Amino acid sequence: MGRNIFQSETPLAMMKAVNKIVHENYTPAEAFEYLNSIKAEG
């Protein structure tokens, strides 16, 4: 998983989304939606 995070266009946003799954019980769909929302913010 680490390599995929660091090779993404927005590694910080990807780490935040994975954190939501691990620590806040987000579903993958919810985390993907969250990822897209924070990527849009810049």
PQR file of N, CA, C, O and H, with PARSE charges and radii, in Angstrom:
ATOM      1  N   MET A   1       0.827  -1.187   0.000 -0.4000 1.5000
ATOM      2  CA  MET A   1       0.000   0.000   0.000 -0.0000 2.0000
ATOM      3  C   MET A   1       0.871   1.250   0.000  0.5500 1.7000
ATOM      4  O   MET A   1       0.499   2.234  -0.640 -0.5500 1.4000
ATOM      5  N   GLY A   2       1.991   1.261   0.674 -0.4000 1.5000
ATOM      6  CA  GLY A   2       2.814   2.452   0.775 -0.0000 2.0000
ATOM      7  C   GLY A   2       3.261   2.998  -0.561  0.5500 1.7000
ATOM      8  O   GLY A   2       3.166   4.201  -0.805 -0.5500 1.4000
ATOM      9  H   GLY A   2       2.294   0.462   1.193  0.4000 1.0000
ATOM     10  N   ARG A   3       3.749   2.124  -1.436 -0.4000 1.5000
ATOM     11  CA  ARG A   3       4.216   2.568  -2.749 -0.0000 2.0000
ATOM     12  C   ARG A   3       3.090   3.214  -3.524  0.5500 1.7000
ATOM     13  O   ARG A   3       3.307   4.220  -4.201 -0.5500 1.4000
ATOM     14  H   ARG A   3       3.826   1.147  -1.238  0.4000 1.0000
ATOM     15  N   ASN A   4       1.916   2.672  -3.444 -0.4000 1.5000
ATOM     16  CA  ASN A   4       0.774   3.225  -4.175 -0.0000 2.0000
ATOM     17  C   ASN A   4       0.378   4.597  -3.634  0.5500 1.7000
ATOM     18  O   ASN A   4      -0.058   5.464  -4.392 -0.5500 1.4000
ATOM     19  H   ASN A   4       1.740   1.856  -2.894  0.4000 1.0000
ATOM     20  N   ILE A   5       0.525   4.790  -2.354 -0.4000 1.5000
ATOM     21  CA  ILE A   5       0.223   6.102  -1.771 -0.0000 2.0000
ATOM     22  C   ILE A   5       1.214   7.135  -2.276  0.5500 1.7000
ATOM     23  O   ILE A   5       0.824   8.208  -2.737 -0.5500 1.4000
ATOM     24  H   ILE A   5       0.878   4.086  -1.738  0.4000 1.0000
ATOM     25  N   PHE A   6       2.489   6.812  -2.191 -0.4000 1.5000
ATOM     26  CA  PHE A   6       3.517   7.798  -2.537 -0.0000 2.0000
ATOM     27  C   PHE A   6       3.629   8.040  -4.032  0.5500 1.7000
ATOM     28  O   PHE A   6       4.189   9.055  -4.448 -0.5500 1.4000
ATOM     29  H   PHE A   6       2.806   5.941  -1.817  0.4000 1.0000
ATOM     30  N   GLN A   7       3.108   7.131  -4.852 -0.4000 1.5000
ATOM     31  CA  GLN A   7       3.116   7.335  -6.294 -0.0000 2.0000
ATOM     32  C   GLN A   7       1.848   8.022  -6.793  0.5500 1.7000
ATOM     33  O   GLN A   7       1.744   8.338  -7.978 -0.5500 1.4000
ATOM     34  H   GLN A   7       2.652   6.307  -4.514  0.4000 1.0000
ATOM     35  N   SER A   8       0.899   8.252  -5.917 -0.4000 1.5000
ATOM     36  CA  SER A   8      -0.328   8.915  -6.337 -0.0000 2.0000
ATOM     37  C   SER A   8      -0.042  10.388  -6.613  0.5500 1.7000
ATOM     38  O   SER A   8       0.987  10.920  -6.197 -0.5500 1.4000
ATOM     39  H   SER A   8       0.983   7.996  -4.954  0.4000 1.0000
ATOM     40  N   GLU A   9      -0.956  11.034  -7.314 -0.4000 1.5000
ATOM     41  CA  GLU A   9      -0.799  12.464  -7.617 -0.0000 2.0000
ATOM     42  C   GLU A   9      -0.859  13.317  -6.358  0.5500 1.7000
ATOM     43  O   GLU A   9      -0.228  14.371  -6.283 -0.5500 1.4000
ATOM     44  H   GLU A   9      -1.792  10.602  -7.652  0.4000 1.0000
ATOM     45  N   THR A  10      -1.612  12.860  -5.380 -0.4000 1.5000
ATOM     46  CA  THR A  10      -1.776  13.601  -4.127 -0.0000 2.0000
ATOM     47  C   THR A  10      -1.564  12.659  -2.940  0.5500 1.7000
ATOM     48  O   THR A  10      -2.533  12.187  -2.346 -0.5500 1.4000
ATOM     49  H   THR A  10      -2.124  12.003  -5.441  0.4000 1.0000
ATOM     50  N   PRO A  11      -0.313  12.386  -2.592 -0.5600 1.5000
ATOM     51  CA  PRO A  11      -0.049  11.414  -1.527  0.2800 2.0000
ATOM     52  C   PRO A  11      -0.613  11.814  -0.162  0.5500 1.7000
ATOM     53  O   PRO A  11      -1.070  10.954   0.592 -0.5500 1.4000
ATOM     54  N   LEU A  12      -0.585  13.097   0.159 -0.4000 1.5000
ATOM     55  CA  LEU A  12      -1.125  13.514   1.451 -0.0000 2.0000
ATOM     56  C   LEU A  12      -2.628  13.252   1.523  0.5500 1.7000
ATOM     57  O   LEU A  12      -3.122  12.745   2.530 -0.5500 1.4000
ATOM     58  H   LEU A  12      -0.214  13.795  -0.454  0.4000 1.0000
ATOM     59  N   ALA A  13      -3.344  13.587   0.478 -0.4000 1.5000
ATOM     60  CA  ALA A  13      -4.780  13.338   0.449 -0.0000 2.0000
ATOM     61  C   ALA A  13      -5.069  11.841   0.523  0.5500 1.7000
ATOM     62  O   ALA A  13      -6.008  11.422   1.200 -0.5500 1.4000
ATOM     63  H   ALA A  13      -2.943  13.998  -0.341  0.4000 1.0000
ATOM     64  N   MET A  14      -4.267  11.039  -0.170 -0.4000 1.5000
ATOM     65  CA  MET A  14      -4.459   9.580  -0.138 -0.0000 2.0000
ATOM     66  C   MET A  14      -4.222   9.037   1.267  0.5500 1.7000
ATOM     67  O   MET A  14      -4.969   8.172   1.723 -0.5500 1.4000
ATOM     68  H   MET A  14      -3.505  11.380  -0.720  0.4000 1.0000
ATOM     69  N   MET A  15      -3.204   9.524   1.954 -0.4000 1.5000
ATOM     70  CA  MET A  15      -2.950   9.072   3.325 -0.0000 2.0000
ATOM     71  C   MET A  15      -4.094   9.462   4.253  0.5500 1.7000
ATOM     72  O   MET A  15      -4.469   8.692   5.138 -0.5500 1.4000
ATOM     73  H   MET A  15      -2.597  10.227   1.583  0.4000 1.0000
ATOM     74  N   LYS A  16      -4.647  10.651   4.054 -0.4000 1.5000
ATOM     75  CA  LYS A  16      -5.787  11.077   4.870 -0.0000 2.0000
ATOM     76  C   LYS A  16      -6.997  10.180   4.633  0.5500 1.7000
ATOM     77  O   LYS A  16      -7.716   9.852   5.576 -0.5500 1.4000
ATOM     78  H   LYS A  16      -4.343  11.276   3.335  0.4000 1.0000
ATOM     79  N   ALA A  17      -7.227   9.782   3.391 -0.4000 1.5000
ATOM     80  CA  ALA A  17      -8.362   8.910   3.080 -0.0000 2.0000
ATOM     81  C   ALA A  17      -8.173   7.526   3.689  0.5500 1.7000
ATOM     82  O   ALA A  17      -9.119   6.951   4.226 -0.5500 1.4000
ATOM     83  H   ALA A  17      -6.642  10.049   2.624  0.4000 1.0000
ATOM     84  N   VAL A  18      -6.958   6.988   3.611 -0.4000 1.5000
ATOM     85  CA  VAL A  18      -6.679   5.681   4.223 -0.0000 2.0000
ATOM     86  C   VAL A  18      -6.842   5.780   5.739  0.5500 1.7000
ATOM     87  O   VAL A  18      -7.352   4.854   6.371 -0.5500 1.4000
ATOM     88  H   VAL A  18      -6.189   7.456   3.175  0.4000 1.0000
ATOM     89  N   ASN A  19      -6.421   6.878   6.310 -0.4000 1.5000
ATOM     90  CA  ASN A  19      -6.591   7.094   7.741 -0.0000 2.0000
ATOM     91  C   ASN A  19      -8.067   7.046   8.139  0.5500 1.7000
ATOM     92  O   ASN A  19      -8.416   6.501   9.186 -0.5500 1.4000
ATOM     93  H   ASN A  19      -6.007   7.630   5.796  0.4000 1.0000
ATOM     94  N   LYS A  20      -8.924   7.615   7.304 -0.4000 1.5000
ATOM     95  CA  LYS A  20     -10.368   7.595   7.589 -0.0000 2.0000
ATOM     96  C   LYS A  20     -10.894   6.163   7.638  0.5500 1.7000
ATOM     97  O   LYS A  20     -11.740   5.837   8.471 -0.5500 1.4000
ATOM     98  H   LYS A  20      -8.641   8.057   6.454  0.4000 1.0000
ATOM     99  N   ILE A  21     -10.398   5.316   6.753 -0.4000 1.5000
ATOM    100  CA  ILE A  21     -10.833   3.912   6.745 -0.0000 2.0000
ATOM    101  C   ILE A  21     -10.350   3.201   8.002  0.5500 1.7000
ATOM    102  O   ILE A  21     -11.118   2.502   8.662 -0.5500 1.4000
ATOM    103  H   ILE A  21      -9.711   5.580   6.077  0.4000 1.0000
ATOM    104  N   VAL A  22      -9.086   3.381   8.325 -0.4000 1.5000
ATOM    105  CA  VAL A  22      -8.480   2.645   9.432 -0.0000 2.0000
ATOM    106  C   VAL A  22      -8.981   3.128  10.796  0.5500 1.7000
ATOM    107  O   VAL A  22      -9.292   2.317  11.667 -0.5500 1.4000
ATOM    108  H   VAL A  22      -8.462   3.949   7.788  0.4000 1.0000
ATOM    109  N   HIS A  23      -9.057   4.438  10.977 -0.4000 1.5000
ATOM    110  CA  HIS A  23      -9.331   4.964  12.311 -0.0000 2.0000
ATOM    111  C   HIS A  23     -10.752   5.478  12.524  0.5500 1.7000
ATOM    112  O   HIS A  23     -11.188   5.625  13.666 -0.5500 1.4000
ATOM    113  H   HIS A  23      -8.805   5.097  10.269  0.4000 1.0000
ATOM    114  N   GLU A  24     -11.477   5.754  11.445 -0.4000 1.5000
ATOM    115  CA  GLU A  24     -12.815   6.313  11.603 -0.0000 2.0000
ATOM    116  C   GLU A  24     -13.900   5.457  10.968  0.5500 1.7000
ATOM    117  O   GLU A  24     -15.042   5.892  10.823 -0.5500 1.4000
ATOM    118  H   GLU A  24     -11.122   5.634  10.517  0.4000 1.0000
ATOM    119  N   ASN A  25     -13.536   4.240  10.592 -0.4000 1.5000
ATOM    120  CA  ASN A  25     -14.486   3.251  10.067 -0.0000 2.0000
ATOM    121  C   ASN A  25     -15.247   3.706   8.832  0.5500 1.7000
ATOM    122  O   ASN A  25     -16.401   3.325   8.635 -0.5500 1.4000
ATOM    123  H   ASN A  25     -12.608   3.886  10.709  0.4000 1.0000
ATOM    124  N   TYR A  26     -14.600   4.525   7.996 -0.4000 1.5000
ATOM    125  CA  TYR A  26     -15.209   4.892   6.715 -0.0000 2.0000
ATOM    126  C   TYR A  26     -15.252   3.669   5.819  0.5500 1.7000
ATOM    127  O   TYR A  26     -14.369   2.814   5.892 -0.5500 1.4000
ATOM    128  H   TYR A  26     -13.663   4.834   8.157  0.4000 1.0000
ATOM    129  N   THR A  27     -16.257   3.579   4.986 -0.4000 1.5000
ATOM    130  CA  THR A  27     -16.272   2.545   3.956 -0.0000 2.0000
ATOM    131  C   THR A  27     -15.342   3.002   2.833  0.5500 1.7000
ATOM    132  O   THR A  27     -15.017   4.187   2.752 -0.5500 1.4000
ATOM    133  H   THR A  27     -16.974   4.273   4.927  0.4000 1.0000
ATOM    134  N   PRO A  28     -14.910   2.091   1.972 -0.5600 1.5000
ATOM    135  CA  PRO A  28     -14.083   2.524   0.836  0.2800 2.0000
ATOM    136  C   PRO A  28     -14.768   3.589  -0.026  0.5500 1.7000
ATOM    137  O   PRO A  28     -14.108   4.508  -0.512 -0.5500 1.4000
ATOM    138  N   ALA A  29     -16.066   3.473  -0.217 -0.4000 1.5000
ATOM    139  CA  ALA A  29     -16.794   4.469  -1.015 -0.0000 2.0000
ATOM    140  C   ALA A  29     -16.774   5.832  -0.329  0.5500 1.7000
ATOM    141  O   ALA A  29     -16.588   6.856  -0.987 -0.5500 1.4000
ATOM    142  H   ALA A  29     -16.602   2.726   0.178  0.4000 1.0000
ATOM    143  N   GLU A  30     -16.964   5.850   0.984 -0.4000 1.5000
ATOM    144  CA  GLU A  30     -16.925   7.109   1.728 -0.0000 2.0000
ATOM    145  C   GLU A  30     -15.524   7.723   1.677  0.5500 1.7000
ATOM    146  O   GLU A  30     -15.380   8.936   1.525 -0.5500 1.4000
ATOM    147  H   GLU A  30     -17.116   5.018   1.519  0.4000 1.0000
ATOM    148  N   ALA A  31     -14.508   6.893   1.805 -0.4000 1.5000
ATOM    149  CA  ALA A  31     -13.135   7.386   1.760 -0.0000 2.0000
ATOM    150  C   ALA A  31     -12.795   7.927   0.378  0.5500 1.7000
ATOM    151  O   ALA A  31     -12.084   8.925   0.261 -0.5500 1.4000
ATOM    152  H   ALA A  31     -14.625   5.907   1.929  0.4000 1.0000
ATOM    153  N   PHE A  32     -13.295   7.282  -0.666 -0.4000 1.5000
ATOM    154  CA  PHE A  32     -13.058   7.759  -2.026 -0.0000 2.0000
ATOM    155  C   PHE A  32     -13.730   9.113  -2.235  0.5500 1.7000
ATOM    156  O   PHE A  32     -13.152  10.008  -2.852 -0.5500 1.4000
ATOM    157  H   PHE A  32     -13.873   6.472  -0.572  0.4000 1.0000
ATOM    158  N   GLU A  33     -14.938   9.259  -1.726 -0.4000 1.5000
ATOM    159  CA  GLU A  33     -15.645  10.534  -1.815 -0.0000 2.0000
ATOM    160  C   GLU A  33     -14.877  11.619  -1.043  0.5500 1.7000
ATOM    161  O   GLU A  33     -14.732  12.746  -1.517 -0.5500 1.4000
ATOM    162  H   GLU A  33     -15.407   8.532  -1.225  0.4000 1.0000
ATOM    163  N   TYR A  34     -14.394  11.263   0.141 -0.4000 1.5000
ATOM    164  CA  TYR A  34     -13.587  12.194   0.938 -0.0000 2.0000
ATOM    165  C   TYR A  34     -12.316  12.575   0.193  0.5500 1.7000
ATOM    166  O   TYR A  34     -11.950  13.750   0.149 -0.5500 1.4000
ATOM    167  H   TYR A  34     -14.512  10.347   0.526  0.4000 1.0000
ATOM    168  N   LEU A  35     -11.640  11.593  -0.390 -0.4000 1.5000
ATOM    169  CA  LEU A  35     -10.428  11.848  -1.164 -0.0000 2.0000
ATOM    170  C   LEU A  35     -10.688  12.835  -2.288  0.5500 1.7000
ATOM    171  O   LEU A  35      -9.924  13.782  -2.477 -0.5500 1.4000
ATOM    172  H   LEU A  35     -11.937  10.639  -0.354  0.4000 1.0000
ATOM    173  N   ASN A  36     -11.754  12.621  -3.029 -0.4000 1.5000
ATOM    174  CA  ASN A  36     -12.078  13.517  -4.131 -0.0000 2.0000
ATOM    175  C   ASN A  36     -12.423  14.926  -3.639  0.5500 1.7000
ATOM    176  O   ASN A  36     -12.127  15.911  -4.315 -0.5500 1.4000
ATOM    177  H   ASN A  36     -12.374  11.852  -2.876  0.4000 1.0000
ATOM    178  N   SER A  37     -13.038  15.019  -2.479 -0.4000 1.5000
ATOM    179  CA  SER A  37     -13.394  16.346  -1.962 -0.0000 2.0000
ATOM    180  C   SER A  37     -12.162  17.118  -1.511  0.5500 1.7000
ATOM    181  O   SER A  37     -12.095  18.331  -1.709 -0.5500 1.4000
ATOM    182  H   SER A  37     -13.278  14.219  -1.930  0.4000 1.0000
ATOM    183  N   ILE A  38     -11.183  16.444  -0.908 -0.4000 1.5000
ATOM    184  CA  ILE A  38     -10.003  17.187  -0.470 -0.0000 2.0000
ATOM    185  C   ILE A  38      -9.021  17.417  -1.612  0.5500 1.7000
ATOM    186  O   ILE A  38      -8.223  18.353  -1.554 -0.5500 1.4000
ATOM    187  H   ILE A  38     -11.237  15.458  -0.747  0.4000 1.0000
ATOM    188  N   LYS A  39      -9.064  16.576  -2.657 -0.4000 1.5000
ATOM    189  CA  LYS A  39      -8.249  16.838  -3.831 -0.0000 2.0000
ATOM    190  C   LYS A  39      -8.746  18.084  -4.545  0.5500 1.7000
ATOM    191  O   LYS A  39      -7.949  18.834  -5.110 -0.5500 1.4000
ATOM    192  H   LYS A  39      -9.712  15.816  -2.705  0.4000 1.0000
ATOM    193  N   ALA A  40     -10.042  18.311  -4.526 -0.4000 1.5000
ATOM    194  CA  ALA A  40     -10.636  19.472  -5.197 -0.0000 2.0000
ATOM    195  C   ALA A  40     -10.262  20.765  -4.473  0.5500 1.7000
ATOM    196  O   ALA A  40     -10.176  21.826  -5.092 -0.5500 1.4000
ATOM    197  H   ALA A  40     -10.689  17.702  -4.067  0.4000 1.0000
ATOM    198  N   GLU A  41     -10.043  20.671  -3.170 -0.4000 1.5000
ATOM    199  CA  GLU A  41      -9.687  21.858  -2.389 -0.0000 2.0000
ATOM    200  C   GLU A  41      -8.269  22.340  -2.716  0.5500 1.7000
ATOM    201  O   GLU A  41      -7.934  23.506  -2.504 -0.5500 1.4000
ATOM    202  H   GLU A  41     -10.114  19.810  -2.668  0.4000 1.0000
ATOM    203  N   GLY A  42      -7.458  21.439  -3.228 -0.4000 1.5000
ATOM    204  CA  GLY A  42      -6.110  21.827  -3.596 -0.0000 2.0000
ATOM    205  C   GLY A  42      -5.134  21.242  -2.690  0.5500 1.7000
ATOM    206  O   GLY A  42      -3.933  21.463  -2.848 -0.5500 1.4000
ATOM    207  H   GLY A  42      -7.730  20.492  -3.400  0.4000 1.0000
TER
END
